[in-house]
Amino acid sequence: KFEIKKYFDFIVDDSCGLADKPDPTRVNLILEKFSIIPEEVLIVDDSLAGLLAGKNAKTRTCGVLTGNSTKEMFEKEGIDYIFESVKDLGEVL
């Protein structure tokens, strides 16, 4: 729709036929494809399901409070970092 595919090397979306988040299969596929160590990855998402997929894949996680998930929900699940805005990401990068 927005013609942004050219900016990405690899896309995993709902058409891939893999299990939905919070299952880590999609994250693991990306890690394997690019030979990335999970501990070197930071998953940034405003949804708890996306962050749990990252946690289940053993990555670090950063919850952004711009979606329907609350700070309390992120804290309960042990999300590593919680920010009000993606502008705050510089603190951990």
N, C-alpha and C positions, 0 to 999 in steps of 0.2 A: 504494500500500500504506500509506504513512504520511500520506496526505492533505496533502502540502506544496505541491502545484501552485499554490495561491493565493499563495504567497510569491515566485513567479517570473514575470517578464514574458514570458519566452521560454525554451523548453526544446528542446534538440537531443539526441535519444537514438537508440538503435539503430533505432527505427521510422521515422526520417527517410529511410532509404535512401541515405545518403551514405557515402562511403568511411570505413573505420575509421581510428582513430589508428594510427600517427603522421602520416597524411595530414592536411594543414592545412585541408581543405575545411570541416569543421564549425566550426572556430575562425574561419575567414574569413567564413563565413555570419553569425556573430554580430557580428563587427566591421563588416561591411557593413550589416546590419540596423539597428544603432545608431549608424552613422557614427563609429566609434571608430578612432583611429590606433593601429596595433599597438604602437608604442613606449610608449604610455600604459597598456598592459595588463600585468598580472602573472598568469601562469598558475600556480596552486598545485595540485600533484598529488603523490600518493605513487607514481604509476606512471611508468615511463620513457616509455611510449608516449604518455601524455597530455602530458608535458613536451616530447617531441619534436614533437608536433603544434603546440604553442605556439612552439617554436623555428622550425619550418618556416613558421609564419605571421608570423615576425619579432617576436614578443612577448618580454618578459622572462619568465624562468621561475624557479620556486622549488620545489625538491624537498623533500618532507617524508619523513623516514625512518620511516614508520609502516606501510609496505607491504612488498612483496617486493623492491623495488629497493634497492640498497646505495649507500652514499656513493661508493664507487669507480665504480659504474656512472654515477651522476650526474656525477661529475667528468670521466670519460672523454668524456661527451657535451657537456661545456661548459655545464652547467646553471648559471644565474647565482647562485642562492642555494641553500644546502642547510641544512635545519634538522632537529633531532631531533623537534620538535613544532610544531603550528600556533600554539602559544602564543608562539613566537619570532618570528612574523610582524611584530610591532610594530617590529622592528629595520629593516625595509625599507619599511614603509608610511608 
